[in-house]
Amino acid sequence: MNPRARSNFALFASLMGVGALASCQQTPLTGPPELKLGHQECGDCGMLINEDRCCAAILVDIDGTHREHMLFDDIGCLLELKAEKSDLKVIEHWVRDYSARTWLKADSAAYLMSERIRTPMGSWIVAFASRQAAEAVQKDHEGRILTWDEVIVARQEWMAARYGKRPG
């Protein structure tokens, strides 16, 4: 290979490498966040997150340019922020399984709303991977088992009855 061809090949290879690296860095953020108890603040109330069983998170699109996670110490805080900021572009919703302490997609979880279960901000809402898991805890704590759509409405009704707040 002559020196000019070698130089062109090196330039081409360098550009391909930079292009490949840039495309890797542009992979959109997805999935639940990494949880670092005692180091992250709730995106609604600002409290440090110290209890993993009641956490929630959303993945939001910021101006169409990048994505960020917002964490919440209580499922109620997530629901409150969503009600107040209807223009927020949420890509994914995540909640922590109260028993297994793992992330679940919010729309596939079963929720137990019970005044006998303490949560960091007093929403009394906890999530489970299945309705059966929620029913097992319901035996000791009473309350209502809800879907994602039902828990959104139940929280809005509770806030309106308790504080006179209306969604949005």
Order of alpha helices (4+ residues) and beta strands (2+ residues): alpha-beta-beta-alpha-beta-beta-beta-beta-alpha-beta-alpha
